[in-house]
Amino acid sequence: MSSKYIALPKGVSEKSFDAAIKEYRAVLGEANVFTDSEHLASYSKIMIPDITENHTPSAAICPASVEEVQACVAICNKYKVPVWPISTGRNLGYGSAAPCSRGQVVMDLRRMNKIIEVDAELGTALVEPGVTFQQLYDYLQEHKIPLWLSCPAPSAIAGPLGNAVDRGVGYTPYGEHFMFSCGMEVVMPTGEVLKTGMGSLPNSNTAQVFKWGYGPYLDGIFTQSNYGIVTKMGFWLMPAPPAFKPYVIRYPEETDIVDIVETLRPLRMAMIIPNAVVIVHALWELGSFLKRSEHYPGTGTIPDSVVKDLVKKHKVGMWNVYCGLYGSPEQNEVNWNIIQNVVKASGKGELLTAEQVGDDPVFKYRADLMQGKMNTAEFGLYNWRGGGGSAWFAPVSQARGSETLKQMDMAKRILGKYGFDYVSEFIVGWRDMHHIVDLLYDRTDPAQLEAARACFDELLTEFSKAGYGTYRVNTAFMDKVADTYGPVKREINRKIKRALDPNGIIAPGKSGIWN
Amino acid sequence: MKPKASSRATITMMAAAVAVLSVWSHPASAQVAGQWKDPNHVYAKICSNCHDIGVGPVIKGRNLDPDYYFQVVRHGMRAMPAFRPTDVDDAMLHRLAETLSKSAPPGGPK
């Protein structure tokens, strides 16, 4: 059936949708409501292994204020139109700006880009969803405020609110972004505005300094969920340390991952290594500046022998551990001596400073990330295979050497079955690791797209069978991951959804939560 | 009814004197559709991140049609993300496309 829309929300007639669009336009203005294919193309572009048609939005609405968000939510309730809120929409290997199911209206919050306040003494910031890390970084630089950001790798174009709400991570001592958030403002599906924590108290000035408030701590239910639209979020920013010393430890063998984790975990737990360390596999290290086709002509998984040759040729480690020291020069000196001794005593690993590494672009971008500086150099990974396909597979592991080895072997086996490469890193938390695998494939090749979809499905199946859950997943696999956490959790998520959003208008299907 | 963001920020600033900076209306770090100073500002804050460091191809000095730039930005291309009308509106994107189309190669004309 032909329609003037490129898609329609499920269960909404074209006539009803006409009426809803008319009302959105009355609130937001003609220029901030899009239904044409040309503009909606920018909301449909995905990298994940699923067909674009499954994620095509029916419209995009772009409010510029909390009041406009509230007005849009009222219209959504009136016509039962589902909206998929996005902040900067740069969750590229997780679904980008596109909704999890066809026909949802994207609520694009990018125009809400006010940095509401920065407290230079307390080291806090309050920002809207459309603020990018670059914008906040530039603001701090312009005003010479000595605070550092923590950002994910695509920092320049992504934003702190969306990343923290999706529980993303970065690379500084403040790398667990949601942990370092403090206070939210949320437009509820009913249109009420909730301020979490201390923010509910009239005249409170502690919303960005004390997380818990009084009674149940609610912030968590607004992350990776669809219970409300987060329109402001507070963050703690790290005081710029007097000295920063980045370093890398290179290891020659894949199986060294066991010793790496056992050697570094005590240092991490004792905060001698204070930041979210990354343990980067050779294929991630090399993939960020090489093209696979120039080094291996085959179509299947790149053989270990070829990887070893590339490691030798480019003088990188099979594993490359990036860490930083943050403090006064004296403090850093003490900790540096401890680290040197521990690495030496382990009998493995080559410890190198910035001076020893010299002009190495990969070291530079890692050092930038560890001090919250802007760049998108990691997008070089997308040139490794080419073709614009990427899906992050992100199982959580204990910070225990035997576990990381087991996960690596499982991932390599399954990726190998489908002809993909093990492009991975471990991001070290305090007791956990985010094992991050970038499933890179050529999206222009339908056979590879299908293989990537099947491979990702098997990775989820096999890892969950072994007891390994993923911390985050792309929009094509949210139901499957929700199932891996069991029926009780899924049902409780649904009960909360029904209680807060009876019409099911906010992001139905996000994290597998439906009415 | 929640207080307006603007009045809240102003009150906060007055109360905390110099420590707290109320910045929501500050244009210098504004980086969204309708707030860009000129096409070069867009290029510096978005395009250059990838296209000046070898992650994406060089896009200056290529004698490409302005419409080609426009289409690639809106649709994305392979790994290049699409940029939305809220990132850069049509009018500024046309200006950016014109500027890039006429630009000299990096390092000057060859």
Boltz contact constraints between the chains, C-beta under 6 A:
constraints:
  - contact:
      token1: [A, 39]
      token2: [B, 85]
      max_distance: 6.0
  - contact:
      token1: [A, 41]
      token2: [B, 74]
      max_distance: 6.0
  - contact:
      token1: [A, 41]
      token2: [B, 75]
      max_distance: 6.0
  - contact:
      token1: [A, 42]
      token2: [B, 74]
      max_distance: 6.0
  - contact:
      token1: [A, 42]
      token2: [B, 82]
      max_distance: 6.0
  - contact:
      token1: [A, 42]
      token2: [B, 84]
      max_distance: 6.0
  - contact:
      token1: [A, 45]
      token2: [B, 76]
      max_distance: 6.0
  - contact:
      token1: [A, 45]
      token2: [B, 82]
      max_distance: 6.0
  - contact:
      token1: [A, 62]
      token2: [B, 86]
      max_distance: 6.0
  - contact:
      token1: [A, 108]
      token2: [B, 86]
      max_distance: 6.0
  - contact:
      token1: [A, 110]
      token2: [B, 32]
      max_distance: 6.0
  - contact:
      token1: [A, 110]
      token2: [B, 86]
      max_distance: 6.0
  - contact:
      token1: [A, 111]
      token2: [B, 86]
      max_distance: 6.0
  - contact:
      token1: [A, 113]
      token2: [B, 32]
      max_distance: 6.0
  - contact:
      token1: [A, 114]
      token2: [B, 24]
      max_distance: 6.0
  - contact:
      token1: [A, 115]
      token2: [B, 23]
      max_distance: 6.0
  - contact:
      token1: [A, 116]
      token2: [B, 9]
      max_distance: 6.0
  - contact:
      token1: [A, 116]
      token2: [B, 24]
      max_distance: 6.0
  - contact:
      token1: [A, 117]
      token2: [B, 9]
      max_distance: 6.0
  - contact:
      token1: [A, 117]
      token2: [B, 12]
      max_distance: 6.0
  - contact:
      token1: [A, 117]
      token2: [B, 20]
      max_distance: 6.0
  - contact:
      token1: [A, 117]
      token2: [B, 22]
      max_distance: 6.0
  - contact:
      token1: [A, 118]
      token2: [B, 21]
      max_distance: 6.0
  - contact:
      token1: [A, 119]
      token2: [B, 19]
      max_distance: 6.0
  - contact:
      token1: [A, 119]
      token2: [B, 20]
      max_distance: 6.0
  - contact:
      token1: [A, 120]
      token2: [B, 19]
      max_distance: 6.0
  - contact:
      token1: [A, 121]
      token2: [B, 19]
      max_distance: 6.0
  - contact:
      token1: [A, 130]
      token2: [B, 32]
      max_distance: 6.0
  - contact:
      token1: [A, 134]
      token2: [B, 45]
      max_distance: 6.0
  - contact:
      token1: [A, 135]
      token2: [B, 29]
      max_distance: 6.0
  - contact:
      token1: [A, 135]
      token2: [B, 31]
      max_distance: 6.0
  - contact:
      token1: [A, 138]
      token2: [B, 29]
      max_distance: 6.0
  - contact:
      token1: [A, 139]
      token2: [B, 29]
      max_distance: 6.0
  - contact:
      token1: [A, 142]
      token2: [B, 28]
      max_distance: 6.0
  - contact:
      token1: [A, 156]
      token2: [B, 49]
      max_distance: 6.0
  - contact:
      token1: [A, 193]
      token2: [B, 2]
      max_distance: 6.0
  - contact:
      token1: [A, 376]
      token2: [B, 49]
      max_distance: 6.0
  - contact:
      token1: [A, 376]
      token2: [B, 50]
      max_distance: 6.0
  - contact:
      token1: [A, 379]
      token2: [B, 50]
      max_distance: 6.0
  - contact:
      token1: [A, 379]
      token2: [B, 55]
      max_distance: 6.0
  - contact:
      token1: [A, 380]
      token2: [B, 55]
      max_distance: 6.0
  - contact:
      token1: [A, 382]
      token2: [B, 79]
      max_distance: 6.0
  - contact:
      token1: [A, 387]
      token2: [B, 78]
      max_distance: 6.0
  - contact:
      token1: [A, 388]
      token2: [B, 78]
      max_distance: 6.0
  - contact:
      token1: [A, 388]
      token2: [B, 79]
      max_distance: 6.0
